[in-house]
Amino acid sequence: MAEPIKVTVSNPSTGEVLQERILVNDYAVVCAGDRYVKSVQIMGSTHMIAVAKEKPNG
């Protein structure tokens, strides 16, 4: 059996914990700044995740 892991996302300037999750046989995608999850495609047990960069306004 897989061991759980704890994923913590925090603000490096203040140390404030923004979110925490414990994962077992799972995954986490973390996007920051102008990056975002554009699409997710699931085929059986295969997950394809596309991460994109937002276009600047103007």
PDB file of N, CA, C and O in Angstrom:
ATOM      1  N   MET A   1       0.845  -1.197   0.000  1.00  0.00           N
ATOM      2  CA  MET A   1       0.000   0.000   0.000  1.00  0.00           C
ATOM      3  C   MET A   1       0.880   1.247   0.000  1.00  0.00           C
ATOM      4  O   MET A   1       1.907   1.296   0.677  1.00  0.00           O
ATOM      5  N   ALA A   2       0.471   2.235  -0.756  1.00  0.00           N
ATOM      6  CA  ALA A   2       1.236   3.478  -0.854  1.00  0.00           C
ATOM      7  C   ALA A   2       1.118   4.270   0.439  1.00  0.00           C
ATOM      8  O   ALA A   2       0.079   4.273   1.099  1.00  0.00           O
ATOM      9  N   GLU A   3       2.195   4.930   0.777  1.00  0.00           N
ATOM     10  CA  GLU A   3       2.214   5.803   1.954  1.00  0.00           C
ATOM     11  C   GLU A   3       1.626   7.156   1.583  1.00  0.00           C
ATOM     12  O   GLU A   3       1.849   7.629   0.469  1.00  0.00           O
ATOM     13  N   PRO A   4       0.888   7.787   2.472  1.00  0.00           N
ATOM     14  CA  PRO A   4       0.349   9.122   2.184  1.00  0.00           C
ATOM     15  C   PRO A   4       1.458  10.167   2.183  1.00  0.00           C
ATOM     16  O   PRO A   4       2.485  10.011   2.843  1.00  0.00           O
ATOM     17  N   ILE A   5       1.226  11.228   1.432  1.00  0.00           N
ATOM     18  CA  ILE A   5       2.104  12.398   1.479  1.00  0.00           C
ATOM     19  C   ILE A   5       1.236  13.612   1.783  1.00  0.00           C
ATOM     20  O   ILE A   5       0.042  13.631   1.484  1.00  0.00           O
ATOM     21  N   LYS A   6       1.848  14.608   2.374  1.00  0.00           N
ATOM     22  CA  LYS A   6       1.147  15.856   2.673  1.00  0.00           C
ATOM     23  C   LYS A   6       1.717  16.943   1.778  1.00  0.00           C
ATOM     24  O   LYS A   6       2.926  17.171   1.754  1.00  0.00           O
ATOM     25  N   VAL A   7       0.840  17.609   1.047  1.00  0.00           N
ATOM     26  CA  VAL A   7       1.230  18.711   0.172  1.00  0.00           C
ATOM     27  C   VAL A   7       0.755  19.998   0.836  1.00  0.00           C
ATOM     28  O   VAL A   7      -0.426  20.151   1.149  1.00  0.00           O
ATOM     29  N   THR A   8       1.691  20.919   1.045  1.00  0.00           N
ATOM     30  CA  THR A   8       1.367  22.204   1.667  1.00  0.00           C
ATOM     31  C   THR A   8       1.753  23.322   0.716  1.00  0.00           C
ATOM     32  O   THR A   8       2.878  23.365   0.218  1.00  0.00           O
ATOM     33  N   VAL A   9       0.820  24.222   0.468  1.00  0.00           N
ATOM     34  CA  VAL A   9       1.084  25.406  -0.350  1.00  0.00           C
ATOM     35  C   VAL A   9       1.047  26.596   0.588  1.00  0.00           C
ATOM     36  O   VAL A   9       0.060  26.821   1.288  1.00  0.00           O
ATOM     37  N   SER A  10       2.145  27.367   0.595  1.00  0.00           N
ATOM     38  CA  SER A  10       2.213  28.508   1.502  1.00  0.00           C
ATOM     39  C   SER A  10       2.778  29.727   0.794  1.00  0.00           C
ATOM     40  O   SER A  10       3.442  29.620  -0.238  1.00  0.00           O
ATOM     41  N   ASN A  11       2.502  30.875   1.367  1.00  0.00           N
ATOM     42  CA  ASN A  11       3.037  32.137   0.872  1.00  0.00           C
ATOM     43  C   ASN A  11       4.469  32.252   1.394  1.00  0.00           C
ATOM     44  O   ASN A  11       4.668  32.301   2.608  1.00  0.00           O
ATOM     45  N   PRO A  12       5.472  32.296   0.511  1.00  0.00           N
ATOM     46  CA  PRO A  12       6.849  32.347   0.978  1.00  0.00           C
ATOM     47  C   PRO A  12       7.211  33.633   1.715  1.00  0.00           C
ATOM     48  O   PRO A  12       8.152  33.658   2.508  1.00  0.00           O
ATOM     49  N   SER A  13       6.458  34.700   1.449  1.00  0.00           N
ATOM     50  CA  SER A  13       6.755  35.973   2.113  1.00  0.00           C
ATOM     51  C   SER A  13       6.252  36.009   3.548  1.00  0.00           C
ATOM     52  O   SER A  13       6.925  36.522   4.442  1.00  0.00           O
ATOM     53  N   THR A  14       5.055  35.455   3.759  1.00  0.00           N
ATOM     54  CA  THR A  14       4.434  35.548   5.085  1.00  0.00           C
ATOM     55  C   THR A  14       4.443  34.235   5.853  1.00  0.00           C
ATOM     56  O   THR A  14       4.274  34.222   7.072  1.00  0.00           O
ATOM     57  N   GLY A  15       4.641  33.127   5.136  1.00  0.00           N
ATOM     58  CA  GLY A  15       4.562  31.819   5.778  1.00  0.00           C
ATOM     59  C   GLY A  15       3.140  31.319   5.941  1.00  0.00           C
ATOM     60  O   GLY A  15       2.930  30.210   6.431  1.00  0.00           O
ATOM     61  N   GLU A  16       2.152  32.122   5.536  1.00  0.00           N
ATOM     62  CA  GLU A  16       0.749  31.717   5.656  1.00  0.00           C
ATOM     63  C   GLU A  16       0.495  30.468   4.825  1.00  0.00           C
ATOM     64  O   GLU A  16       0.858  30.415   3.650  1.00  0.00           O
ATOM     65  N   VAL A  17      -0.125  29.466   5.431  1.00  0.00           N
ATOM     66  CA  VAL A  17      -0.496  28.239   4.719  1.00  0.00           C
ATOM     67  C   VAL A  17      -1.788  28.520   3.962  1.00  0.00           C
ATOM     68  O   VAL A  17      -2.815  28.849   4.556  1.00  0.00           O
ATOM     69  N   LEU A  18      -1.717  28.383   2.637  1.00  0.00           N
ATOM     70  CA  LEU A  18      -2.874  28.668   1.793  1.00  0.00           C
ATOM     71  C   LEU A  18      -3.762  27.443   1.630  1.00  0.00           C
ATOM     72  O   LEU A  18      -4.984  27.562   1.534  1.00  0.00           O
ATOM     73  N   GLN A  19      -3.141  26.258   1.601  1.00  0.00           N
ATOM     74  CA  GLN A  19      -3.919  25.036   1.456  1.00  0.00           C
ATOM     75  C   GLN A  19      -3.043  23.838   1.794  1.00  0.00           C
ATOM     76  O   GLN A  19      -1.835  23.855   1.554  1.00  0.00           O
ATOM     77  N   GLU A  20      -3.651  22.809   2.346  1.00  0.00           N
ATOM     78  CA  GLU A  20      -2.957  21.558   2.645  1.00  0.00           C
ATOM     79  C   GLU A  20      -3.846  20.398   2.218  1.00  0.00           C
ATOM     80  O   GLU A  20      -5.069  20.458   2.352  1.00  0.00           O
ATOM     81  N   ARG A  21      -3.228  19.350   1.706  1.00  0.00           N
ATOM     82  CA  ARG A  21      -3.951  18.143   1.328  1.00  0.00           C
ATOM     83  C   ARG A  21      -3.067  16.936   1.628  1.00  0.00           C
ATOM     84  O   ARG A  21      -1.845  16.994   1.498  1.00  0.00           O
ATOM     85  N   ILE A  22      -3.702  15.855   2.026  1.00  0.00           N
ATOM     86  CA  ILE A  22      -3.000  14.584   2.160  1.00  0.00           C
ATOM     87  C   ILE A  22      -3.424  13.732   0.981  1.00  0.00           C
ATOM     88  O   ILE A  22      -4.615  13.557   0.724  1.00  0.00           O
ATOM     89  N   LEU A  23      -2.438  13.199   0.262  1.00  0.00           N
ATOM     90  CA  LEU A  23      -2.695  12.419  -0.943  1.00  0.00           C
ATOM     91  C   LEU A  23      -2.216  10.990  -0.766  1.00  0.00           C
ATOM     92  O   LEU A  23      -1.138  10.747  -0.222  1.00  0.00           O
ATOM     93  N   VAL A  24      -3.022  10.051  -1.226  1.00  0.00           N
ATOM     94  CA  VAL A  24      -2.641   8.640  -1.296  1.00  0.00           C
ATOM     95  C   VAL A  24      -3.074   8.153  -2.674  1.00  0.00           C
ATOM     96  O   VAL A  24      -4.252   8.223  -3.022  1.00  0.00           O
ATOM     97  N   ASN A  25      -2.127   7.663  -3.450  1.00  0.00           N
ATOM     98  CA  ASN A  25      -2.420   7.203  -4.818  1.00  0.00           C
ATOM     99  C   ASN A  25      -3.192   8.265  -5.604  1.00  0.00           C
ATOM    100  O   ASN A  25      -4.188   7.962  -6.261  1.00  0.00           O
ATOM    101  N   ASP A  26      -2.731   9.482  -5.530  1.00  0.00           N
ATOM    102  CA  ASP A  26      -3.387  10.607  -6.182  1.00  0.00           C
ATOM    103  C   ASP A  26      -2.321  11.589  -6.637  1.00  0.00           C
ATOM    104  O   ASP A  26      -1.132  11.310  -6.484  1.00  0.00           O
ATOM    105  N   TYR A  27      -2.701  12.703  -7.178  1.00  0.00           N
ATOM    106  CA  TYR A  27      -1.745  13.724  -7.607  1.00  0.00           C
ATOM    107  C   TYR A  27      -2.331  15.102  -7.366  1.00  0.00           C
ATOM    108  O   TYR A  27      -3.536  15.260  -7.165  1.00  0.00           O
ATOM    109  N   ALA A  28      -1.456  16.093  -7.391  1.00  0.00           N
ATOM    110  CA  ALA A  28      -1.875  17.484  -7.255  1.00  0.00           C
ATOM    111  C   ALA A  28      -1.198  18.294  -8.352  1.00  0.00           C
ATOM    112  O   ALA A  28      -0.033  18.067  -8.678  1.00  0.00           O
ATOM    113  N   VAL A  29      -1.927  19.223  -8.907  1.00  0.00           N
ATOM    114  CA  VAL A  29      -1.382  20.145  -9.894  1.00  0.00           C
ATOM    115  C   VAL A  29      -1.445  21.536  -9.269  1.00  0.00           C
ATOM    116  O   VAL A  29      -2.510  21.994  -8.855  1.00  0.00           O
ATOM    117  N   VAL A  30      -0.312  22.192  -9.207  1.00  0.00           N
ATOM    118  CA  VAL A  30      -0.256  23.529  -8.619  1.00  0.00           C
ATOM    119  C   VAL A  30       0.164  24.508  -9.706  1.00  0.00           C
ATOM    120  O   VAL A  30       1.236  24.371 -10.295  1.00  0.00           O
ATOM    121  N   CYS A  31      -0.678  25.488  -9.966  1.00  0.00           N
ATOM    122  CA  CYS A  31      -0.361  26.535 -10.940  1.00  0.00           C
ATOM    123  C   CYS A  31      -0.247  27.856 -10.185  1.00  0.00           C
ATOM    124  O   CYS A  31      -0.998  28.109  -9.242  1.00  0.00           O
ATOM    125  N   ALA A  32       0.683  28.684 -10.599  1.00  0.00           N
ATOM    126  CA  ALA A  32       0.887  29.977  -9.942  1.00  0.00           C
ATOM    127  C   ALA A  32       1.057  31.061 -11.002  1.00  0.00           C
ATOM    128  O   ALA A  32       1.438  30.800 -12.143  1.00  0.00           O
ATOM    129  N   GLY A  33       0.761  32.279 -10.581  1.00  0.00           N
ATOM    130  CA  GLY A  33       0.951  33.415 -11.491  1.00  0.00           C
ATOM    131  C   GLY A  33      -0.003  33.351 -12.666  1.00  0.00           C
ATOM    132  O   GLY A  33      -1.215  33.223 -12.490  1.00  0.00           O
ATOM    133  N   ASP A  34       0.552  33.442 -13.874  1.00  0.00           N
ATOM    134  CA  ASP A  34      -0.293  33.461 -15.072  1.00  0.00           C
ATOM    135  C   ASP A  34      -0.462  32.079 -15.700  1.00  0.00           C
ATOM    136  O   ASP A  34      -0.832  31.981 -16.870  1.00  0.00           O
ATOM    137  N   ARG A  35      -0.202  31.019 -14.953  1.00  0.00           N
ATOM    138  CA  ARG A  35      -0.390  29.652 -15.443  1.00  0.00           C
ATOM    139  C   ARG A  35      -1.736  29.122 -14.949  1.00  0.00           C
ATOM    140  O   ARG A  35      -2.181  29.460 -13.852  1.00  0.00           O
ATOM    141  N   TYR A  36      -2.373  28.294 -15.766  1.00  0.00           N
ATOM    142  CA  TYR A  36      -3.647  27.707 -15.380  1.00  0.00           C
ATOM    143  C   TYR A  36      -3.837  26.367 -16.088  1.00  0.00           C
ATOM    144  O   TYR A  36      -3.215  26.106 -17.117  1.00  0.00           O
ATOM    145  N   VAL A  37      -4.697  25.527 -15.530  1.00  0.00           N
ATOM    146  CA  VAL A  37      -5.026  24.258 -16.172  1.00  0.00           C
ATOM    147  C   VAL A  37      -6.006  24.566 -17.295  1.00  0.00           C
ATOM    148  O   VAL A  37      -7.131  25.003 -17.055  1.00  0.00           O
ATOM    149  N   LYS A  38      -5.560  24.332 -18.520  1.00  0.00           N
ATOM    150  CA  LYS A  38      -6.376  24.654 -19.686  1.00  0.00           C
ATOM    151  C   LYS A  38      -7.361  23.533 -20.012  1.00  0.00           C
ATOM    152  O   LYS A  38      -8.511  23.788 -20.369  1.00  0.00           O
ATOM    153  N   SER A  39      -6.896  22.290 -19.886  1.00  0.00           N
ATOM    154  CA  SER A  39      -7.786  21.173 -20.184  1.00  0.00           C
ATOM    155  C   SER A  39      -7.309  19.918 -19.473  1.00  0.00           C
ATOM    156  O   SER A  39      -6.140  19.785 -19.111  1.00  0.00           O
ATOM    157  N   VAL A  40      -8.250  19.006 -19.286  1.00  0.00           N
ATOM    158  CA  VAL A  40      -7.964  17.704 -18.703  1.00  0.00           C
ATOM    159  C   VAL A  40      -8.655  16.670 -19.576  1.00  0.00           C
ATOM    160  O   VAL A  40      -9.835  16.802 -19.899  1.00  0.00           O
ATOM    161  N   GLN A  41      -7.914  15.647 -19.950  1.00  0.00           N
ATOM    162  CA  GLN A  41      -8.486  14.562 -20.730  1.00  0.00           C
ATOM    163  C   GLN A  41      -8.232  13.268 -19.967  1.00  0.00           C
ATOM    164  O   GLN A  41      -7.095  12.974 -19.599  1.00  0.00           O
ATOM    165  N   ILE A  42      -9.288  12.495 -19.730  1.00  0.00           N
ATOM    166  CA  ILE A  42      -9.161  11.256 -18.981  1.00  0.00           C
ATOM    167  C   ILE A  42      -9.546  10.094 -19.885  1.00  0.00           C
ATOM    168  O   ILE A  42     -10.649  10.038 -20.429  1.00  0.00           O
ATOM    169  N   MET A  43      -8.601   9.166 -20.029  1.00  0.00           N
ATOM    170  CA  MET A  43      -8.821   7.961 -20.819  1.00  0.00           C
ATOM    171  C   MET A  43      -8.480   6.775 -19.931  1.00  0.00           C
ATOM    172  O   MET A  43      -7.312   6.414 -19.793  1.00  0.00           O
ATOM    173  N   GLY A  44      -9.489   6.174 -19.332  1.00  0.00           N
ATOM    174  CA  GLY A  44      -9.236   5.079 -18.408  1.00  0.00           C
ATOM    175  C   GLY A  44      -8.462   5.581 -17.209  1.00  0.00           C
ATOM    176  O   GLY A  44      -8.907   6.484 -16.499  1.00  0.00           O
ATOM    177  N   SER A  45      -7.289   4.984 -16.986  1.00  0.00           N
ATOM    178  CA  SER A  45      -6.470   5.405 -15.841  1.00  0.00           C
ATOM    179  C   SER A  45      -5.386   6.412 -16.225  1.00  0.00           C
ATOM    180  O   SER A  45      -4.520   6.732 -15.412  1.00  0.00           O
ATOM    181  N   THR A  46      -5.432   6.910 -17.461  1.00  0.00           N
ATOM    182  CA  THR A  46      -4.462   7.907 -17.918  1.00  0.00           C
ATOM    183  C   THR A  46      -5.123   9.280 -17.912  1.00  0.00           C
ATOM    184  O   THR A  46      -6.201   9.470 -18.476  1.00  0.00           O
ATOM    185  N   HIS A  47      -4.453  10.241 -17.259  1.00  0.00           N
ATOM    186  CA  HIS A  47      -4.946  11.609 -17.208  1.00  0.00           C
ATOM    187  C   HIS A  47      -3.931  12.502 -17.908  1.00  0.00           C
ATOM    188  O   HIS A  47      -2.749  12.490 -17.566  1.00  0.00           O
ATOM    189  N   MET A  48      -4.388  13.271 -18.879  1.00  0.00           N
ATOM    190  CA  MET A  48      -3.518  14.226 -19.568  1.00  0.00           C
ATOM    191  C   MET A  48      -3.976  15.623 -19.190  1.00  0.00           C
ATOM    192  O   MET A  48      -5.132  15.994 -19.395  1.00  0.00           O
ATOM    193  N   ILE A  49      -3.053  16.385 -18.639  1.00  0.00           N
ATOM    194  CA  ILE A  49      -3.367  17.717 -18.122  1.00  0.00           C
ATOM    195  C   ILE A  49      -2.549  18.733 -18.907  1.00  0.00           C
ATOM    196  O   ILE A  49      -1.324  18.635 -18.980  1.00  0.00           O
ATOM    197  N   ALA A  50      -3.236  19.708 -19.494  1.00  0.00           N
ATOM    198  CA  ALA A  50      -2.555  20.765 -20.239  1.00  0.00           C
ATOM    199  C   ALA A  50      -2.524  22.024 -19.386  1.00  0.00           C
ATOM    200  O   ALA A  50      -3.561  22.506 -18.930  1.00  0.00           O
ATOM    201  N   VAL A  51      -1.328  22.549 -19.177  1.00  0.00           N
ATOM    202  CA  VAL A  51      -1.145  23.793 -18.432  1.00  0.00           C
ATOM    203  C   VAL A  51      -0.769  24.876 -19.436  1.00  0.00           C
ATOM    204  O   VAL A  51       0.132  24.689 -20.253  1.00  0.00           O
ATOM    205  N   ALA A  52      -1.460  26.002 -19.369  1.00  0.00           N
ATOM    206  CA  ALA A  52      -1.229  27.094 -20.315  1.00  0.00           C
ATOM    207  C   ALA A  52      -0.867  28.367 -19.593  1.00  0.00           C
ATOM    208  O   ALA A  52      -1.028  28.485 -18.378  1.00  0.00           O
ATOM    209  N   LYS A  53      -0.370  29.323 -20.367  1.00  0.00           N
ATOM    210  CA  LYS A  53      -0.033  30.642 -19.866  1.00  0.00           C
ATOM    211  C   LYS A  53      -1.087  31.625 -20.359  1.00  0.00           C
ATOM    212  O   LYS A  53      -1.401  31.669 -21.548  1.00  0.00           O
ATOM    213  N   GLU A  54      -1.634  32.420 -19.426  1.00  0.00           N
ATOM    214  CA  GLU A  54      -2.621  33.416 -19.823  1.00  0.00           C
ATOM    215  C   GLU A  54      -1.979  34.455 -20.732  1.00  0.00           C
ATOM    216  O   GLU A  54      -0.828  34.847 -20.539  1.00  0.00           O
ATOM    217  N   LYS A  55      -2.738  34.886 -21.717  1.00  0.00           N
ATOM    218  CA  LYS A  55      -2.256  35.937 -22.599  1.00  0.00           C
ATOM    219  C   LYS A  55      -2.404  37.283 -21.889  1.00  0.00           C
ATOM    220  O   LYS A  55      -3.387  37.502 -21.181  1.00  0.00           O
ATOM    221  N   PRO A  56      -1.442  38.179 -22.070  1.00  0.00           N
ATOM    222  CA  PRO A  56      -1.558  39.501 -21.439  1.00  0.00           C
ATOM    223  C   PRO A  56      -2.735  40.280 -22.036  1.00  0.00           C
ATOM    224  O   PRO A  56      -3.039  40.160 -23.223  1.00  0.00           O
ATOM    225  N   ASN A  57      -3.385  41.078 -21.191  1.00  0.00           N
ATOM    226  CA  ASN A  57      -4.497  41.921 -21.669  1.00  0.00           C
ATOM    227  C   ASN A  57      -3.961  43.108 -22.435  1.00  0.00           C
ATOM    228  O   ASN A  57      -2.982  43.738 -22.034  1.00  0.00           O
ATOM    229  N   GLY A  58      -4.620  43.407 -23.550  1.00  0.00           N
ATOM    230  CA  GLY A  58      -4.279  44.614 -24.293  1.00  0.00           C
ATOM    231  C   GLY A  58      -3.321  44.358 -25.313  1.00  0.00           C
ATOM    232  O   GLY A  58      -2.926  45.274 -26.034  1.00  0.00           O
TER     233      GLY A  58
END
